[in-house]
Amino acid sequence: MKLDTLLICDDIRQEVGGKQSLMGLYNDSIIFGPSPEGMQAWPKLMRLGFFIRLSFNEDEKIPEGTTFVFSFKRGDESVQIAKGQFFVKELARLRFANLAIMANPFVINGPGEIKFSLFLLDAQGKAYKTFAEAGSIRIEQRV
């Protein structure tokens, strides 16, 4: 099993024909402009989309009842963004999974780095596959 892609964007839209459109893709950072004088700079509330693509080997068995947990870590704080269940029969046929996750609001407390993790859990809730640092993004404030 491999995490092929983690993309961070402003919005993910479901289109006709099974397509997904990602709007406002971020590279390695989110940069905020200067705050108007007298306005509190932090925290900032955003709407963020996370597009994750996983691929599975042909000989790989995916346990029934598999769920995922997507979370982020900022300093010592760890926050769950989403939890969901896989359709195991569909995964066995396709050998990949696309996860389109929207976080609204996504609270950003200040500049720094946010690290994202993805955990796959069996039916008993025990992690059997961990992508501890699936990706990260830097938060910056211009003055």
N, C-alpha and C positions, 0 to 999 in steps of 0.2 A: 504494500500500500504506500502511496506517495502523495504528498500534498504538492500539486502542480502549480497552483496559483492562489495568491491572496491579493485581491485588488480592493482598494479603498476609494470610495467615491461619494458624491453628494446624493445620488438617487439611483435606484435600479428599477427599470420598468419592464413589465411583461408585455411582449408584443404579439401580434398575430403570427401564427405559424410556429410557435414555441421559441421564438427569439427572446433574448433579454438585452435591453439597452442599458448601458452604464453611462451615467451623466456626471460630468465634473470629476474626472479621475485625478487622484493625487499621486505624486511621485513618492518622494521620501519624506515630505514635510507638509504641514499645514501652517501657513503664514498669515497671521492676523495683522492688519494695518494698525496705525496708531488709534487709540481710543480718544474720542472727543473729550476735551477738558471737563473735568467734573464727573465723568462717567466712570463707574466701576469697571475695571478692565477684566477681572476674573470673578467668578467662573463664567465660562461662555457655554451656551447651549447650541448644539448643532444637530443636524440630521445627517447621519452617515450611513452609507451602504457598504456591505462587505460581501464580495463575491469570492467564493472559495471553490476550487475544483480539486477533487480527489480522484486518483485512478487506482484501480485494483488489479493485481496480477491474476491471470486465468486460474492458477492453482490455489489462489487464496480463498479461504473459507471466511465468510462474514457471518458472525453469530446472529441467530434470530433474536429479535428484541434489541438490536444495536441502536443506541442513541448517541447523539453528539452534544458536547457542551463547548461553546465558544466564549472565551473570556479575555479580559485584558488585565495587565498589571502596570501600575503606575507607582513607582517607588515601592513601598511595602503594601500598598492597597491592591487587592485582587477583586475584580467585579465580573460577574457573569452577564454576558450580553444576550445570549440565546441558548435554548436547549430544544432539541427536537429528535424525532425518530426517523430512521431510515426505512425505506421499503426494501427489505433484504432481497426478495425475489427479483425486483427490478434491478438492484445493484448487481446481482449475480449474472443477469442477462447483459446489461450495458457495460459493466466493468468500470464505470465512473459515476461520480456524483457531483452535481453542481449545487452549492448552497448559496442562496441569495438572502442575506440577512440585513434587515433595516433596524437601526438603533435611533429612536427618536423619543425623547431627547438623548443625545450623547453629551454628557457633561465633561467639559475640559476645565480643570481647576487651575492650570497655569502652564508656563513653558516647561519643556522637558521631553522625555521620550516615553511613548506608550508602546508596550510589547503585547502582542496578541498570541493566544494559545488555543489549540483545538484538541479536545479529548474525545476519544471514542470509548463508549462504555458498553459492557455486556448487559444482559437482561437483569442481572443482580446489581447493576450500578457500579461495577468495578472497571476501572480504566484498563483497557487492553492495548490501546495505541495512543501515544501522546505526541503531539507536535508542540513541544514546549515553547519554542519561539517561532511560530508560524510566520511572523512578520512584525514589523514595527513602523512607527511613524514619529517624526520629530515635530514638536509643537513650538512655534516661534512667535514672538510679538515684535513687530517693528515699531520703533519710536520716532 
